[in-house]
């Protein structure tokens, strides 16, 4: 077996709403239950995770319970939403509806005020996955990360435009098989 099999797992529910980004929210009890149910019956050879606690604490529990190597990688952290971080989407829609609509339609060209550029987000996620594949070639790797990260990586792997990110369903504790490296190394920018 030469190909590395990557499976992305979104963290569970935190009980918080809005663009959480780099806020270090803890999992709710529901979130823990969601994650434990999501991985039941699945096997991996290694675990990698965002260092934010809503990912890292579950990744550590799973790696310890199954005797798997664990790698925490800050490049797997969620997108930094800048001034929108922690703000409920309903509030943004009411107060900055046009800007929010532009962001959802084309996040590359219209990031939130003070936010991470999408090019930087893409670069760090790609570098993280490339490193995992190089380190654990031919193994099954679970990557515990965030909704925005999964959406961007799916756009890359599926050849979608970044404007599709907001329409991709990435529920809490959902699993996503990801071919890596993708056939095309860049999503359509618009």
N, C-alpha and C positions, 0 to 999 in steps of 0.2 A: 504494500500500500504506500504510494508516494504522496498522494494529495492529503493535505491537512483539512480536516472537516471542522469548520467553524460553526458554532451555534451561538447566536446572540440571545441573551435573556434580559428583558427589561425588568428593572427592580419592581417590587410590589408597591402597593398603595402606602402612602405616607399620611393620609388624612388631610393633606394640604392641597390647595388648588392654585391655578395660575402658572406662569412661567417660573419654575423653581430653579432651573439653571444650576449655578454653583452653590446655592444655599444647601447646607449640609443637614437636610432633614433626616430624621430617623424613620424607620419603617413603623407602621401601625401593626397591631396584632393581626389585623386582616392581611396586611402586606406579607408578614411572615408566613401565614397560612397559604396565601396564594403561591408564594415561591416554593414552599415545600411540596405543594401539590403539583406544580409545574414540572419539577425535576424527577418526580417519582417515576420509576420504570425506565429512566434514561441513563445511559452510561457515557462517561467521558474519561479522558486520560489526564487532563489538566484543566485548571480554572484560572482565568484572568479576570480582573475586575477594575472598575473605576475605584479610586480611593474614597469617594464620598460614601458615608456610612450606610445610606439606603441600598447600596450595592455591596460594599466591602464586608459588612457584617455578615450578610447571608453567604457571600462567597467563602469567607473564612470558615463558617459553620459547615458548609458543604464539603470543602476541601479537607477539613479535619475529620469529619465523619467518614469520608470515603478514602482517606489516605492519599489524597491527590496533591501534586504541587500547585502552589498558588502564586500568582504574580499580580501585584497591585501596580497599575500603570496610570499615572496622572493624565496621560494622553487620552484615556478612555472616559474622562470626566465629561459632564454635560456641557452644552453650549452656554456661553456667558451672555445672558440677555441684557446686560447693561442696565439702563434705567428702568426696564420693564421687569427685571427680576423680582419675583415675589408679588407682583401686581396681578390681581385676578383678571382673567381675560374679559369678563363682563365690564369691568371698570375701564380697561383699555378700549374696548369697543365703544363705550359711551363717550369717553374723553378724547380718544385718538383713533377713531374708527378708520379714517382714511389711511393713516400711517400703518395701522395694523393690517388693513387690506393689501396695501402695497407689499408689506413684509411677507404675507402669506402667498401672494402671487409671484413674487420674485425676491426671495431672501438674499440672494447674491448681491443685488443692486440696492436693496432697501432694508438694511439691518436696523434693529432698534437703536435708539440713541445710546452711544457709549458701549455698544455691544461688540463682541468678538466678530471679526470679519469672517465670513463663511469660508473664504480661502484658507484662513489659518485653522479653522475647525476641521475642514477637509484634510489638510496636510497632517495635522497631528493624529487624526483617526487612521488615516492610511498608513502612516509610519508605525503606529501601534500594531495594526493587524499584520503588516509586513514583518515586523519583529517577532510576533507570535508564530507566524508561519515558518520563519527561519529557525526559531528556537525549537519548536515542537513539530517539525516536518513529519507528515504521515500519521499524526495523532489526532484524536478527537478532543477539541478544545471548546469549553464553555466560556463565553465572554459575557460577564454580567455588567450591563451598562444602562444607558438612559434612552428615553424615547426619541429625543432629537438626534442622538448619535446613530441609533438604529435606522431612523428615517433617512438620514444622509447616506449611510452605508448601503442601504437598500437601493437608493436612487443610483449610486455608482454601479452596484452589481447588476441592476436591472436595466441600465441605460436610460433611466428616466430623467426628466428635467427637475431641477430643484424646486420649481413651482409645484411639483406633485407632493412635496414632503408633507404638507399639512393635510393632505387627503389620504395618506397611508395609515391604515389602522395598526396601531402598536399599543395594545392594551397592557395594563400592568401585568407582570409575570408571564408575558407571552414569549414564546420561543420562535426564533427565525433562523433557518438554515441559510448560510451565506456562502456562495462560491467565492473563493479568494485565492489568487488575485482575480479581479473581474476582467472580462474580455476587453472592456474599454476602461481606461483609468480615469475618465472624467465624465461626469454627468453633463447633461445639457444645462447651460447656465441659466436659461430663462424658463 
